[in-house]
Amino acid sequence: MTTKNLIKTAAPEAPADEVKTVRVTSALGSGVETITLSHHLNIEGVSYLPGTKIRVPSDYARRLHRQGYVART
């Protein structure tokens, strides 16, 4: 019996000062905010770890804040 390697190679980590911009389909004409995640979050098939800084539309940032996904800074 053969064993498959199920561990995926991790993508190289982004530098700490780099902020990823997330494209969310529900954003219509709103500004963009930078947030720091407090929990693991999956947005449109992309996983973001706690502590990741991302740019999201303002309305989406408010929803994430209400749901507890935005870290207190």
C-alpha positions as CSV (number, residue, x, y, z in Angstrom):
1,M,0.0,0.0,0.0
2,T,1.4,3.4,-0.9
3,T,1.0,6.6,1.2
4,K,0.3,9.9,-0.5
5,N,1.8,13.0,0.8
6,L,-1.2,15.0,1.8
7,I,0.7,18.0,3.1
8,K,0.5,20.9,0.7
9,T,3.5,23.2,0.5
10,A,2.8,26.5,2.0
11,A,3.0,29.6,-0.1
12,P,5.8,32.0,1.0
13,E,4.7,34.3,3.7
14,A,4.1,37.9,2.8
15,P,6.3,40.5,4.5
16,A,4.8,41.9,7.7
17,D,4.2,45.3,6.3
18,E,2.5,44.1,3.1
19,V,-1.3,44.2,3.2
20,K,-3.4,42.1,0.8
21,T,-6.4,43.7,-0.9
22,V,-9.4,41.3,-0.9
23,R,-11.9,41.5,-3.7
24,V,-15.4,40.9,-2.3
25,T,-18.3,40.7,-4.8
26,S,-20.7,42.5,-2.5
27,A,-18.8,45.8,-2.6
28,L,-20.5,48.5,-4.5
29,G,-19.0,52.0,-4.4
30,S,-17.6,51.9,-0.9
31,G,-14.2,53.0,0.4
32,V,-11.5,50.5,1.4
33,E,-10.3,49.8,5.0
34,T,-7.4,47.9,6.3
35,I,-8.2,45.4,9.1
36,T,-6.3,42.9,11.1
37,L,-8.1,39.5,11.5
38,S,-8.6,38.0,14.9
39,H,-9.8,34.6,13.6
40,H,-9.2,32.4,10.6
41,L,-11.3,33.5,7.7
42,N,-12.0,32.1,4.2
43,I,-13.0,34.7,1.6
44,E,-14.0,33.4,-1.8
45,G,-11.8,30.4,-1.5
46,V,-8.7,32.1,-0.1
47,S,-7.8,31.4,3.6
48,Y,-6.5,34.1,5.8
49,L,-4.9,33.4,9.2
50,P,-5.4,35.3,12.4
51,G,-3.2,38.4,12.5
52,T,-3.3,38.9,8.7
53,K,-3.8,42.5,7.6
54,I,-6.2,42.8,4.6
55,R,-7.9,45.6,2.7
56,V,-11.6,45.2,2.3
57,P,-14.5,47.4,1.4
58,S,-15.9,49.5,4.3
59,D,-19.3,47.8,4.5
60,Y,-17.6,44.4,4.5
61,A,-15.2,45.6,7.3
62,R,-18.2,46.7,9.4
63,R,-19.8,43.3,9.0
64,L,-16.6,41.5,9.9
65,H,-16.2,43.8,13.0
66,R,-19.7,43.0,14.2
67,Q,-19.1,39.3,13.8
68,G,-15.9,39.4,15.8
69,Y,-13.4,38.8,13.0
70,V,-11.5,42.1,13.4
71,A,-8.8,42.2,16.1
72,R,-8.8,45.0,18.6
73,T,-5.8,47.2,18.2
